């Protein structure tokens, strides 16, 4: 939506503010960060979102069955909505998951974030996939909002304030994160493109 507003509705604006239940959220045009590879010099969109805490998960669902037997390193949940954060031991396990959507639909939460450490030398810090069949979408290709909790989760594990994340869906996408612990904010940067246009007929 922000990409559409910047390109088709408000192309002269550099920042847009949204009034939400979480307060004012901002989106602005920024240059791609250093280390963005071929995207260096392009215009990215930066979202400024509230940081979300993660909690230990006392209710252990049937994770191995849900994720077709992948070994699980830890399970946490988002303090905002209770969605699960399932940590696997490698990015390859995350990318190779063939989830059982029927099992995921049985979970008490709305969605499940499967995440793992990126391979050494890849330029990434962690990989993630999001499965949310209860909302009519088996897998979300790229999801900015889940990084409000994944950023702090991996930032604490890795001791970093700036992280590069890869959402390893079939479409895939890279997100650049900056944690602002003092103000409890997460800045999320990424490249956006138009994937579909249409016309509404009266």
C-alpha positions as CSV (number, residue, x, y, z in Angstrom):
1,X,0.0,0.0,0.0
2,X,2.8,2.5,0.9
3,X,4.5,1.8,-2.4
4,X,1.3,2.5,-4.3
5,X,0.8,5.8,-2.3
6,X,4.3,6.9,-3.0
7,X,4.2,6.1,-6.7
8,X,0.6,6.8,-7.8
9,X,-1.1,9.0,-5.2
10,X,1.6,11.1,-3.4
11,X,4.7,10.9,-5.6
12,X,5.9,14.4,-4.4
13,X,5.9,13.3,-0.7
14,X,8.9,11.9,1.1
15,X,7.1,10.6,4.2
16,X,3.6,9.4,5.0
17,X,2.1,9.1,8.5
18,X,-0.5,6.6,9.5
19,X,-2.7,6.9,12.6
20,X,-3.1,3.4,14.0
21,X,-4.0,1.5,17.2
22,X,-0.2,1.3,17.9
23,X,0.1,5.1,17.5
24,X,1.6,7.0,14.6
25,X,3.5,4.8,12.2
26,X,5.7,6.5,9.5
27,X,6.9,5.4,6.1
28,X,9.5,7.4,4.2
29,X,11.6,7.2,1.1
30,X,15.3,6.5,1.9
31,X,18.4,5.4,-0.1
32,X,19.2,1.8,0.0
33,X,21.7,1.1,2.9
34,X,25.3,0.2,2.4
35,X,25.6,-3.5,1.8
36,X,22.4,-3.7,-0.3
37,X,24.4,-5.1,-3.2
38,X,22.8,-4.5,-6.6
39,X,20.1,-2.3,-4.9
40,X,22.7,0.2,-3.7
41,X,21.6,3.7,-4.7
42,X,18.0,2.8,-5.3
43,X,15.1,4.3,-3.3
44,X,13.8,2.0,-0.5
45,X,10.9,2.5,1.8
46,X,11.6,2.7,5.6
47,X,8.9,1.7,8.0
48,X,9.2,2.9,11.6
49,X,7.3,0.4,13.8
50,X,7.0,-0.2,17.6
51,X,9.3,-2.9,19.0
52,X,7.5,-6.1,20.2
53,X,8.7,-8.3,23.0
54,X,9.0,-12.1,22.7
55,X,8.1,-14.5,25.5
56,X,8.9,-18.0,26.4
57,X,6.3,-20.4,25.2
58,X,4.9,-22.6,28.0
59,X,2.3,-24.2,25.7
60,X,4.2,-26.5,23.5
61,X,2.3,-27.4,20.3
62,X,3.1,-30.4,18.2
63,X,5.8,-28.5,16.4
64,X,7.8,-31.4,14.9
65,X,4.6,-32.9,13.3
66,X,3.5,-29.4,12.1
67,X,6.9,-28.8,10.4
68,X,7.3,-32.3,9.1
69,X,9.9,-33.4,11.7
70,X,12.3,-30.5,11.5
71,X,14.4,-30.4,14.7
72,X,13.4,-27.4,16.9
73,X,16.0,-25.3,18.8
74,X,13.5,-23.1,20.7
75,X,9.9,-21.9,20.8
76,X,8.8,-18.4,21.8
77,X,5.8,-16.3,21.1
78,X,5.0,-12.7,20.2
79,X,3.8,-10.6,23.2
80,X,1.5,-8.7,20.8
81,X,-0.6,-11.5,19.4
82,X,0.7,-14.8,20.7
83,X,2.0,-15.9,17.2
84,X,4.7,-18.5,17.5
85,X,8.4,-18.0,16.8
86,X,9.9,-21.4,16.1
87,X,13.7,-21.4,15.9
88,X,15.4,-24.1,13.8
89,X,19.1,-24.7,13.8
90,X,19.9,-23.6,10.2
91,X,18.6,-21.4,7.4
92,X,18.5,-24.5,5.1
93,X,16.0,-26.2,7.4
94,X,13.9,-23.0,7.3
95,X,14.0,-22.9,3.5
96,X,13.3,-26.6,3.1
97,X,10.3,-26.8,5.4
98,X,7.2,-28.4,3.9
99,X,4.6,-27.3,6.5
100,X,1.5,-29.2,7.3
101,X,-1.2,-26.5,6.9
102,X,-3.9,-28.6,8.5
103,X,-1.8,-28.9,11.6
104,X,-1.0,-25.2,11.6
105,X,-4.7,-24.3,11.4
106,X,-5.2,-26.3,14.7
107,X,-2.8,-24.1,16.6
108,X,-4.3,-21.6,19.0
109,X,-2.3,-18.7,17.5
110,X,-2.9,-17.0,14.2
111,X,0.4,-17.7,12.5
112,X,3.8,-19.3,12.9
113,X,7.2,-17.7,12.2
114,X,9.8,-20.3,11.4
115,X,13.3,-18.8,11.7
116,X,17.0,-19.8,11.8
117,X,20.5,-18.4,11.6
118,X,21.8,-17.5,8.1
119,X,24.8,-19.3,6.6
120,X,28.2,-17.8,7.3
121,X,29.3,-15.4,4.6
122,X,25.8,-15.1,3.1
123,X,25.4,-11.4,4.0
124,X,22.3,-12.2,6.1
125,X,21.8,-12.6,9.8
126,X,18.7,-14.8,9.8
127,X,16.1,-16.5,7.5
128,X,12.4,-16.6,8.3
129,X,9.1,-17.9,6.8
130,X,5.6,-17.0,7.9
131,X,2.7,-19.5,7.7
132,X,-0.8,-18.1,8.4
133,X,-3.4,-20.3,6.7
134,X,-6.1,-19.1,9.2
135,X,-6.0,-15.7,7.4
136,X,-6.5,-17.2,3.9
137,X,-2.8,-17.2,3.0
138,X,-0.8,-20.3,3.5
139,X,2.5,-18.4,3.3
140,X,3.1,-14.6,3.3
141,X,5.9,-13.8,0.8
142,X,7.5,-10.9,2.7
143,X,6.2,-9.5,6.0
144,X,7.5,-6.3,7.5
145,X,5.5,-6.4,10.7
146,X,6.8,-9.8,12.0
147,X,10.3,-8.2,12.1
148,X,9.1,-6.0,15.0
149,X,9.6,-9.1,17.1
150,X,12.1,-11.0,15.1
151,X,14.5,-8.1,15.0
152,X,14.7,-7.9,18.9
153,X,14.8,-11.8,19.0
154,X,17.8,-12.1,16.7
155,X,19.4,-8.8,17.9
156,X,19.6,-10.2,21.4
157,X,20.9,-13.5,20.2
158,X,23.6,-12.1,18.0
159,X,24.4,-8.9,20.0
160,X,23.6,-6.6,17.0
161,X,21.5,-3.5,16.5
162,X,21.6,-3.7,12.7
163,X,20.5,-6.9,11.0
164,X,19.8,-8.1,7.5
165,X,17.0,-10.6,7.2
166,X,15.8,-12.8,4.4
167,X,12.3,-14.1,4.2
168,X,12.8,-17.4,2.4
169,X,9.3,-17.8,0.8
170,X,9.2,-18.9,-2.8
171,X,9.1,-15.2,-3.9
172,X,11.6,-14.1,-1.2
173,X,12.7,-10.7,0.0
174,X,15.4,-8.9,1.9
175,X,14.8,-6.6,4.9
176,X,17.3,-4.3,6.6
177,X,16.6,-3.8,10.3
178,X,17.8,-1.2,12.8
179,X,16.8,-1.5,16.5
180,X,16.3,1.6,18.6
181,X,16.1,0.1,22.1
182,X,15.9,3.4,23.8
183,X,12.7,4.4,22.0
184,X,11.5,0.8,21.5
185,X,11.3,1.2,17.7
186,X,12.3,-1.0,14.8
187,X,13.2,0.6,11.5
188,X,12.6,-1.7,8.6
189,X,13.9,-0.9,5.1
190,X,13.4,-2.7,1.9
191,X,12.8,-2.4,-1.9
192,X,9.2,-2.4,-3.1
193,X,7.7,-3.1,-6.5
194,X,4.3,-3.1,-8.1
195,X,3.2,-6.7,-8.7
196,X,-0.3,-6.0,-9.9
197,X,-2.5,-3.2,-11.3
198,X,-6.2,-3.2,-12.1
199,X,-9.3,-1.2,-12.8
200,X,-12.5,-1.2,-10.9
201,X,-15.6,-1.1,-13.1
202,X,-18.8,0.6,-11.9
